[in-house]
Amino acid sequence: METAGAVLGVGRSKTYALAKRGEFPVRVLRVGRNYVVPVPAILELLGVGAVP
């Protein structure tokens, strides 16, 4: 989450707050007590495409 937030220019606290409210700009998975952002979702948002 922290890396995804940094890539998008969002601070740590705001990143988790957005994820909690379901408003983070990409899909966020809840795994136990952790939030996980799939890398392909970030790449797609940035328009980078798939990494070979």
Buried (B, 14 or more C-beta within 10 A) or exposed (E): BEEBBEEBEBEEEEBBEBBEEEEBEBEBEEEEEEBBBEEBBBBBBEEEEEEE
